[in-house]
Every structure is written in C-alpha cells, then in structure tokens.
C-alpha cells in the first residue's frame, strides 16, 4: 500500500535538486503533489517527472516565497483543490562569501528566502491545517544551522533561524494537531552545491570532515522526509534531525589513527 495515497503534499523549491527528489519520493508513495518554485521551465519538467514517479496528481505554481501576498494566494488555491496535509518547506538559496565581503543586499536576500519565506509559507498553510486539527510541517534546516562553516555567514544564520522557528512552531501548534520538525542535511551533492564547489573541493571536504567517506546524495535524505510525514512519526514534533554521514558526531579520525586502532590479527 502506498503510504500517502491521495494525501496532498506541498513542496516549495520543488522544481529541482533536493526539493524535486522529495516530491518524486512522495509521488512514488501515491501523494497528490503541489510544487512551488520561481523557475517556470524547471516547474514544467518537474511536473512531468513527479507524474512519472506515480503521483496521484501534480500541480505547479510560480511562487517567490518572499512575496507574502503571492504565497497566501497560491496556498489558498492549493488547499481549495485538496486539503493540505503535508508541507515540505524547502525553498532556499546559498552563496559563498567571506564575512567581511557580505553586502547588506546579499545578507537580506538569503535571509528573506531561507527564513522569512519559510515563515510566510508555513503561516499560510497552518491557517488551513489548524482548524482541521491535523497537518505536518517539515522545514529544511541544515547542518550549518547547528555548526558554522566559513564563507556562509548569511546562510548559517538563516538555517540557525530555521531551527528555532521549527521549535517555536512545534510548541505553539501542538495543541492544533500540527507536527513540526526540521531536517538538517550535511554536505549533499545537489545542483546548488555543484554550482559552488569544484570536484577538488568536494574530495578535500569529504577527506577532512565526513566519516562516512562520501558526500550525501538526494536519495540519502528523501526517506527521512517520508518517515517524518507519516503516521509512524505521529508522536514526533519539535525535533531537528541531522543526516550528515557522521560529520557532527565529532572530529573525524585520520588514517594514522584508524590504522592504529584498526582490527588486530
């Protein structure tokens, strides 16, 4: 049986990368999917791929999450088509800049999309979910919201904000039956990360920081979203789930130490 057969799932930033992967995963589970994104061409391609994955129905809307009026209009339209049951609040952007070089414009743009935009969509969706006394909100956080990274002051700050927004929403909405959790991926190879990082950087980053020995993939993360949105996680709210190949577990051991501590003959 498909776990989300007929259930309406809204995915923001759903036209490519991790958002698209999540939408496809819900599609394979029979969900009715609505995608918000700012790129019409990507939305058209995403509609086809999520439909092919097995979604009950796929709708798309051209939405900039920083435009509060547009967000509220399109969330209302989505809920009118079918009651929203799951929101995957995924839309986000990143840019690598040294702290002293971050402009006010750049700072504001990343905070507006990654944090304020998330607030807009969540508030709009919850106004429909709360009277029905059910719903699931899954916010896209990041390992960077829990552990800083050089070159990403604005991104790190935005994702730290997502963590606290998630916890506060969970506390305030629990009595309405809405569950709110966040997923905090570590280093994933996505279209966004590949636009920023060279293959040489990725190899060096993995060697230095990730005990699992490889960067994450979109497929490594999608199953967690399905679980958290399902009834199996019905008593789970206000949590931040890190999925990072062991990066935040502690200092990655070097080869010499591993050899020293390795299996004895």
C-alpha positions in Angstrom: 0.0 0.0 0.0 1.2 3.5 -0.8 1.6 5.5 2.4 0.5 8.8 1.0 -2.2 7.7 -1.4 -4.4 10.7 -2.1 -2.8 12.9 0.5 -1.9 16.5 -0.6 1.8 17.4 -0.2 3.1 20.9 -1.0 6.8 21.2 -1.7 8.4 24.6 -2.0 11.6 24.9 -4.1 10.3 21.7 -5.6 11.4 22.1 -9.2 15.0 20.8 -8.9 17.6 19.4 -6.5 16.5 18.1 -3.2 13.0 19.6 -3.4 12.4 17.7 -6.6 13.8 14.5 -5.1 11.5 14.8 -2.2 8.5 15.5 -4.5 9.3 12.4 -6.5 9.6 10.3 -3.4 6.1 11.4 -2.3 4.9 10.8 -5.8 6.1 7.2 -5.6 4.0 6.8 -2.5 0.9 8.0 -4.3 0.6 11.5 -3.0 -1.1 14.4 -4.6 1.7 16.9 -5.1 1.8 20.7 -5.5 5.1 22.3 -6.4 6.1 25.9 -5.8 9.2 27.4 -7.5 10.5 30.5 -9.2 11.5 28.9 -12.5 8.7 28.0 -14.9 10.8 25.8 -17.2 12.0 23.8 -14.2 8.4 23.5 -12.9 7.3 22.1 -16.3 10.0 19.5 -16.2 9.3 18.7 -12.6 5.6 18.2 -13.2 6.4 15.6 -15.8 8.9 13.7 -13.6 6.8 13.7 -10.5 3.8 12.5 -12.5 6.0 9.7 -13.9 7.1 8.8 -10.4 3.5 7.9 -9.7 1.9 10.9 -8.1 -1.9 10.9 -7.9 -1.9 14.4 -9.4 0.7 17.2 -9.8 0.0 20.9 -9.8 2.6 23.7 -10.0 2.6 27.4 -9.2 5.2 30.1 -10.0 5.8 31.4 -6.5 8.6 33.5 -4.9 8.4 32.7 -1.2 9.5 36.3 -0.3 6.3 37.6 -1.9 3.9 37.2 1.0 0.7 38.1 -0.9 1.5 35.6 -3.7 2.3 32.9 -1.2 -1.0 33.3 0.6 -2.9 33.4 -2.7 -1.3 30.2 -4.0 -1.5 28.3 -0.7 -5.2 29.1 -0.6 -5.6 27.9 -4.2 -3.7 24.7 -3.4 -5.8 24.0 -0.3 -9.0 24.6 -2.3 -8.0 21.9 -4.7 -7.5 19.4 -1.9 -6.9 20.0 1.8 -3.1 20.3 2.5 -1.8 17.6 4.8 2.0 18.0 4.4 4.2 21.0 3.8 7.8 20.5 2.9 9.2 23.9 3.4 12.3 23.5 1.2 12.9 26.7 -0.8 16.4 28.1 -0.2 19.5 29.6 -1.7 23.2 29.7 -0.7 26.2 31.8 -1.7 29.8 31.5 -0.7 31.2 34.9 0.6 33.7 35.9 3.2 32.1 37.6 6.2 33.7 41.0 5.5 32.5 40.9 1.9 28.8 40.1 2.6 26.8 43.1 1.4 23.5 44.2 3.0 21.7 43.2 -0.2 23.2 39.7 -0.2 22.5 39.2 3.6 18.9 40.3 3.2 18.3 38.2 0.1 19.4 34.9 1.7 17.6 35.6 5.0 14.4 36.6 3.1 14.3 33.4 1.1 15.6 30.9 3.6 13.9 32.1 6.7 11.3 34.8 6.1 10.0 32.9 3.0 9.7 29.8 5.1 7.7 31.7 7.7 5.3 33.0 5.0 4.5 29.6 3.6 4.2 27.9 7.0 1.9 30.6 8.4 -0.3 30.4 5.3 -0.5 26.6 5.3 -1.2 26.4 9.1 -4.2 28.7 8.8 -5.9 25.9 6.9 -4.4 23.0 8.8 -5.1 24.2 12.3 -9.0 24.3 12.0 -8.9 20.7 10.7 -6.6 19.8 13.7 -4.1 17.9 11.6 -1.0 18.5 9.4 2.7 18.0 9.1 5.3 20.8 8.5 8.8 19.7 7.6 11.3 22.6 7.4 14.6 22.3 5.6 17.3 23.2 8.0 21.0 22.3 7.6 24.0 21.1 9.5 25.1 24.7 9.1 22.3 25.8 11.4 23.9 23.8 14.2 27.6 24.1 13.4 29.1 27.1 11.5 31.0 26.9 8.2 33.4 29.6 7.0 32.2 31.6 4.0 28.5 31.2 4.7 27.6 33.7 7.5 24.3 34.6 5.9 23.3 31.0 5.1 24.4 29.7 8.5 22.4 32.4 10.2 19.3 31.7 8.1 19.5 28.0 8.9 20.0 28.6 12.6 16.8 30.7 12.4 15.0 27.8 10.8 16.0 25.5 13.8 14.5 27.9 16.3 11.4 28.7 14.1 10.8 25.0 13.9 10.9 24.5 17.7 8.7 27.5 18.4 6.1 26.4 15.8 6.1 22.9 17.2 5.4 24.3 20.7 2.6 26.7 19.6 0.9 24.4 17.1 1.0 21.1 19.0 -2.5 21.7 20.5 -3.9 22.0 17.0 -2.6 18.6 15.9 0.1 20.0 13.6 3.5 18.4 13.9 6.6 20.4 13.0 10.1 19.0 12.5 13.2 20.0 10.7 15.7 18.0 8.7 19.3 19.2 8.8 21.4 17.6 6.0 25.1 17.8 5.9 27.1 18.1 2.7 24.9 16.9 -0.2 25.8 16.9 -3.9 22.9 18.8 -5.4 22.6 21.2 -8.4 23.1 24.1 -6.0 26.2 22.7 -4.3 27.7 21.7 -7.7 27.4 25.3 -8.9 29.5 26.4 -5.9 32.1 23.7 -5.3 34.7 22.1 -7.6 35.3 18.3 -7.6 38.7 19.0 -5.9 36.9 20.9 -3.1 34.4 18.0 -2.6 37.2 15.4 -2.3 39.1 17.5 0.2 36.0 18.3 2.2 35.0 14.6 2.4 38.5 13.5 3.4 38.7 16.1 6.1 35.2 16.1 7.6 32.9 13.2 6.7 33.5 9.9 8.4 31.2 8.0 6.0 33.7 8.8 3.3 31.5 10.4 0.7 29.1 13.3 0.2 25.5 12.7 0.7 23.0 12.3 -2.2 19.4 13.4 -2.5 18.3 9.8 -2.2 20.1 9.6 1.2 17.7 12.2 2.6 14.3 11.6 1.0 13.4 8.6 3.1 13.6 10.7 6.3 11.0 13.1 4.9 8.7 10.3 4.1 9.0 8.9 7.6 8.5 12.2 9.4 5.4 12.9 7.3 3.9 9.5 8.0 1.8 8.3 10.9 4.8 6.3 12.1 6.2 9.6 13.4 2.9 10.7 15.0 4.5 11.4 18.4 7.5 13.3 16.9 7.4 17.1 16.9 9.8 19.9 17.6 12.9 18.0 16.6 15.8 18.6 14.3 17.1 15.5 12.5 20.7 15.7 11.4 21.6 13.5 8.4 25.3 14.1 7.6 27.4 11.0 7.2 28.7 11.4 10.8 30.1 14.9 10.4 28.7 16.3 13.6 29.5 13.3 15.7 32.9 14.7 16.4 36.4 15.1 14.9 37.0 12.7 12.0 39.9 10.4 12.7 42.9 10.5 10.3 44.3 7.4 8.6 47.1 7.0 11.0 44.8 6.9 14.0 42.4 4.5 12.2 45.3 2.2 11.3 46.5 2.3 15.0 43.1 1.4 16.3 42.1 -1.0 13.5 41.3 -4.7 13.8 44.0 -6.8 15.4 45.1 -10.1 13.8 
